[in-house]
Amino acid sequence: MLVEERLKQAKKIFIGTKQTKKALEKGETQLVFVACDAEKRVTEPILKLCKEKEIELVFIATMEELGCLCGIEVGSATAAIVQ
């Protein structure tokens, strides 16, 4: 299954950097998506947490595309599939 399909079919996702960070800190995250065009100051803490906790990362080309995959009408810098 493509990673994008996993995001669309996930039962529970957290959208946005604050929600993604909270899920990572609680150890609830299975997979994290990061938009390549998001500001580094926004995504860097997420990338660091993923590395520390050995969480799989998937990079999506744009924030707009990530938002669309999440089913929202605005862009998103990060999103996470949670357990």
TIRORO-755652 format. One record per residue (C-alpha): residue in one letter; x, y, z. Coordinates in steps of 0.5 Angstrom, whole numbers, plus 500, padded with zeros to 3 digits. Layout:
<atoms>
AXYZ/...
</atoms>
This chain:
<atoms>
M500500500/L503507498/V504511504/E499517502/E494511502/R496509509/L495517511/K488517507/Q486510510/A488511517/K483511523/K486517527/I491522525/F494528528/I494534523/G499540525/T506541528/K503542535/Q499535535/T504531531/K509533537/K504532542/A503525539/L511524538/E512526546/K507521548/G509515544/E503514540/T506515533/Q507510528/L508514522/V510522521/F509526514/V513532513/A512537508/C518539504/D516546503/A515548510/E519552514/K525549518/R524552524/V517549524/T519542522/E526541525/P523539532/I519534529/L525531525/K529531531/L524527535/C523522530/K530521529/E530520537/K524515537/E526512531/I519513528/E519513520/L518519516/V515521510/F516527506/I511530502/A512535496/T508541499/M504543505/E498544500/E499537498/L499534505/G493538507/C489535501/L492528503/C489529510/G482532508/I483539510/E483545505/V489548508/G496546508/S500543513/A507542515/T506536519/A501530520/A502523524/I498517524/V497515531/Q496508534/
</atoms>
